[in-house]
Amino acid sequence: MWRIVAGAMLAALVAGCSGSNVSASATTSGDGSGGGGKGNAALVTVTVQSRNGAHVFQVEAARTAAAQERGLMFRTNIPKDGGMLFAPYPPDGPPRAANFWMKDTPSSLDILFIRPDHTIARIEENTVPFSQTLISSGEAVAAVLEINGGRAGELGINEGDKVSWDR
């Protein structure tokens, strides 16, 4: 039993809403790593097509395991239409169920779990900062988008909406 719990905790840590020390005004690093330090994150344009129109975000790209482990931890300066895109998810294999948490994350987020067909499978709105409760996608996903807490509701973004981004 302890191995299952330990495995779940490790999966949560790796997949976690675990943040980055990258500043919101980061510039593209050129290596596509999703950043590894201040001012070193690749920026990606993400568009969510909802019933009431297109919503565009400029987000940091977390493309490597290391960048996805850091995620948005310790971040308080997320721009209104900023955030982080974890794509591909996971970085080293086929789509799978994702488990995130808010450990060391002081900002409330909306977490959008994105299927391989680029539709939103699930939205966890207004996550609780610093919570270690696992937040599960509930199904295999190919990407995860984190945006400011409450933003999905403000914009009318819903499960089933289509998401696209620069590759």
C-alpha positions as a Markdown table, in Angstrom:
| # | Residue | x | y | z |
|---|---|---|---|---|
| 1 | Met | 0.0 | 0.0 | 0.0 |
| 2 | Trp | 2.8 | 2.4 | 0.8 |
| 3 | Arg | 4.2 | 2.0 | -2.7 |
| 4 | Ile | 0.9 | 3.1 | -4.2 |
| 5 | Val | 0.8 | 6.2 | -1.9 |
| 6 | Ala | 4.4 | 6.9 | -2.6 |
| 7 | Gly | 3.8 | 6.5 | -6.3 |
| 8 | Ala | 0.9 | 8.8 | -6.2 |
| 9 | Met | 2.9 | 11.4 | -4.3 |
| 10 | Leu | 5.8 | 11.1 | -6.8 |
| 11 | Ala | 3.3 | 11.4 | -9.7 |
| 12 | Ala | 1.8 | 14.5 | -8.1 |
| 13 | Leu | 5.2 | 16.0 | -7.6 |
| 14 | Val | 6.3 | 15.4 | -11.2 |
| 15 | Ala | 2.9 | 16.5 | -12.6 |
| 16 | Gly | 2.3 | 19.0 | -9.9 |
| 17 | Cys | 1.3 | 22.5 | -10.2 |
| 18 | Ser | 4.8 | 23.0 | -9.2 |
| 19 | Gly | 6.1 | 26.4 | -10.2 |
| 20 | Ser | 8.8 | 28.2 | -11.9 |
| 21 | Asn | 11.1 | 31.0 | -10.9 |
| 22 | Val | 10.6 | 32.5 | -14.3 |
| 23 | Ser | 9.5 | 36.1 | -14.4 |
| 24 | Ala | 6.2 | 37.1 | -16.1 |
| 25 | Ser | 8.2 | 39.3 | -18.5 |
| 26 | Ala | 10.3 | 36.3 | -19.7 |
| 27 | Thr | 11.7 | 36.2 | -23.2 |
| 28 | Thr | 12.0 | 33.1 | -25.4 |
| 29 | Ser | 15.0 | 31.1 | -24.5 |
| 30 | Gly | 15.3 | 29.4 | -27.9 |
| 31 | Asp | 15.7 | 25.9 | -26.4 |
| 32 | Gly | 12.0 | 25.3 | -25.8 |
| 33 | Ser | 12.7 | 24.1 | -22.4 |
| 34 | Gly | 10.0 | 26.2 | -20.7 |
| 35 | Gly | 12.5 | 28.0 | -18.7 |
| 36 | Gly | 15.0 | 27.1 | -16.1 |
| 37 | Gly | 15.6 | 30.4 | -14.5 |
| 38 | Lys | 14.6 | 34.0 | -14.4 |
| 39 | Gly | 13.9 | 35.5 | -17.9 |
| 40 | Asn | 14.4 | 32.1 | -19.6 |
| 41 | Ala | 10.9 | 30.8 | -20.5 |
| 42 | Ala | 9.5 | 30.3 | -24.0 |
| 43 | Leu | 6.2 | 32.2 | -24.5 |
| 44 | Val | 3.4 | 30.5 | -26.3 |
| 45 | Thr | 0.2 | 32.0 | -27.7 |
| 46 | Val | -2.8 | 29.9 | -26.5 |
| 47 | Thr | -6.3 | 30.4 | -27.9 |
| 48 | Val | -9.4 | 29.0 | -26.3 |
| 49 | Gln | -12.4 | 29.0 | -28.6 |
| 50 | Ser | -15.5 | 29.2 | -26.5 |
| 51 | Arg | -19.2 | 29.9 | -27.4 |
| 52 | Asn | -18.7 | 33.6 | -26.9 |
| 53 | Gly | -15.5 | 33.9 | -28.9 |
| 54 | Ala | -11.8 | 33.4 | -28.9 |
| 55 | His | -9.8 | 34.0 | -25.7 |
| 56 | Val | -6.0 | 34.6 | -26.2 |
| 57 | Phe | -3.4 | 34.0 | -23.6 |
| 58 | Gln | 0.4 | 34.6 | -23.7 |
| 59 | Val | 1.7 | 31.8 | -21.4 |
| 60 | Glu | 5.0 | 30.3 | -20.5 |
| 61 | Ala | 5.8 | 26.9 | -22.0 |
| 62 | Ala | 6.7 | 24.0 | -19.8 |
| 63 | Arg | 7.9 | 21.3 | -22.2 |
| 64 | Thr | 10.4 | 19.4 | -20.1 |
| 65 | Ala | 10.0 | 17.3 | -17.0 |
| 66 | Ala | 12.0 | 19.8 | -15.0 |
| 67 | Ala | 9.9 | 22.8 | -16.2 |
| 68 | Gln | 6.7 | 20.9 | -15.5 |
| 69 | Glu | 7.9 | 20.0 | -12.0 |
| 70 | Arg | 8.5 | 23.7 | -11.3 |
| 71 | Gly | 5.3 | 24.9 | -12.9 |
| 72 | Leu | 4.0 | 28.1 | -11.3 |
| 73 | Met | 5.3 | 27.5 | -7.7 |
| 74 | Phe | 6.2 | 30.6 | -5.7 |
| 75 | Arg | 4.7 | 32.9 | -8.4 |
| 76 | Thr | 2.6 | 35.9 | -7.5 |
| 77 | Asn | 3.0 | 38.0 | -10.6 |
| 78 | Ile | 1.0 | 36.1 | -13.2 |
| 79 | Pro | -0.3 | 38.5 | -15.9 |
| 80 | Lys | -4.1 | 38.7 | -16.3 |
| 81 | Asp | -3.9 | 36.7 | -19.6 |
| 82 | Gly | -0.8 | 34.8 | -18.7 |
| 83 | Gly | -0.1 | 31.4 | -17.2 |
| 84 | Met | 1.6 | 28.2 | -18.2 |
| 85 | Leu | 1.1 | 25.5 | -20.8 |
| 86 | Phe | 2.3 | 22.0 | -20.0 |
| 87 | Ala | 2.7 | 20.5 | -23.5 |
| 88 | Pro | 3.3 | 17.9 | -24.4 |
| 89 | Tyr | 2.0 | 16.3 | -21.2 |
| 90 | Pro | 3.8 | 14.3 | -20.1 |
| 91 | Pro | 6.9 | 15.5 | -21.8 |
| 92 | Asp | 8.3 | 12.0 | -22.3 |
| 93 | Gly | 5.4 | 9.7 | -23.2 |
| 94 | Pro | 1.8 | 9.3 | -24.5 |
| 95 | Pro | -1.1 | 11.2 | -22.9 |
| 96 | Arg | -2.1 | 10.0 | -19.4 |
| 97 | Ala | -4.1 | 11.1 | -16.5 |
| 98 | Ala | -2.6 | 14.1 | -14.7 |
| 99 | Asn | -2.5 | 14.9 | -11.0 |
| 100 | Phe | -1.6 | 18.4 | -9.9 |
| 101 | Trp | -1.4 | 20.1 | -6.6 |
| 102 | Met | -0.9 | 23.7 | -5.3 |
| 103 | Lys | 2.0 | 23.0 | -3.0 |
| 104 | Asp | 4.2 | 26.2 | -2.8 |
| 105 | Thr | 1.8 | 28.0 | -5.2 |
| 106 | Pro | 0.6 | 31.2 | -3.6 |
| 107 | Ser | -1.7 | 32.2 | -6.5 |
| 108 | Ser | -5.1 | 30.7 | -7.1 |
| 109 | Leu | -5.3 | 29.1 | -10.6 |
| 110 | Asp | -7.8 | 27.6 | -13.0 |
| 111 | Ile | -6.4 | 24.4 | -14.3 |
| 112 | Leu | -7.6 | 23.3 | -17.7 |
| 113 | Phe | -6.9 | 19.7 | -18.6 |
| 114 | Ile | -6.8 | 19.2 | -22.4 |
| 115 | Arg | -7.4 | 16.0 | -24.3 |
| 116 | Pro | -5.3 | 14.8 | -27.3 |
| 117 | Asp | -8.1 | 16.2 | -29.6 |
| 118 | His | -7.4 | 19.7 | -28.0 |
| 119 | Thr | -10.8 | 19.9 | -26.3 |
| 120 | Ile | -11.0 | 20.7 | -22.6 |
| 121 | Ala | -11.7 | 17.6 | -20.6 |
| 122 | Arg | -12.0 | 19.3 | -17.1 |
| 123 | Ile | -11.6 | 22.6 | -15.5 |
| 124 | Glu | -10.6 | 22.9 | -11.8 |
| 125 | Glu | -11.5 | 26.5 | -11.0 |
| 126 | Asn | -10.1 | 28.8 | -8.3 |
| 127 | Thr | -7.7 | 26.3 | -6.8 |
| 128 | Val | -6.7 | 26.8 | -3.2 |
| 129 | Pro | -3.2 | 28.2 | -2.8 |
| 130 | Phe | -0.7 | 26.0 | -1.0 |
| 131 | Ser | -3.1 | 23.0 | -1.0 |
| 132 | Gln | -1.6 | 19.6 | -1.2 |
| 133 | Thr | -4.9 | 18.0 | -2.3 |
| 134 | Leu | -4.5 | 16.2 | -5.6 |
| 135 | Ile | -6.3 | 17.7 | -8.5 |
| 136 | Ser | -6.9 | 15.0 | -11.1 |
| 137 | Ser | -7.7 | 15.3 | -14.8 |
| 138 | Gly | -10.0 | 12.3 | -14.6 |
| 139 | Glu | -8.8 | 11.0 | -17.9 |
| 140 | Ala | -5.8 | 10.9 | -20.2 |
| 141 | Val | -4.7 | 14.4 | -21.3 |
| 142 | Ala | -2.1 | 15.7 | -23.7 |
| 143 | Ala | -1.7 | 19.1 | -22.2 |
| 144 | Val | -2.6 | 21.2 | -19.2 |
| 145 | Leu | -3.1 | 25.0 | -19.1 |
| 146 | Glu | -2.9 | 27.0 | -15.9 |
| 147 | Ile | -4.4 | 30.5 | -15.9 |
| 148 | Asn | -5.3 | 32.9 | -13.1 |
| 149 | Gly | -8.0 | 31.7 | -10.8 |
| 150 | Gly | -11.5 | 32.7 | -11.8 |
| 151 | Arg | -10.4 | 33.7 | -15.3 |
| 152 | Ala | -12.1 | 30.7 | -17.1 |
| 153 | Gly | -15.5 | 31.6 | -15.5 |
| 154 | Glu | -15.0 | 35.3 | -16.3 |
| 155 | Leu | -14.4 | 34.5 | -19.9 |
| 156 | Gly | -17.1 | 31.8 | -20.3 |
| 157 | Ile | -14.5 | 29.0 | -20.9 |
| 158 | Asn | -16.1 | 25.6 | -20.5 |
| 159 | Glu | -15.4 | 21.9 | -20.8 |
| 160 | Gly | -15.5 | 20.8 | -24.4 |
| 161 | Asp | -14.1 | 24.2 | -25.7 |
| 162 | Lys | -11.3 | 23.8 | -28.2 |
| 163 | Val | -7.7 | 24.9 | -27.4 |
| 164 | Ser | -4.9 | 25.6 | -29.8 |
| 165 | Trp | -1.4 | 26.9 | -29.4 |
| 166 | Asp | 1.9 | 27.6 | -31.3 |
| 167 | Arg | 4.1 | 24.6 | -31.5 |
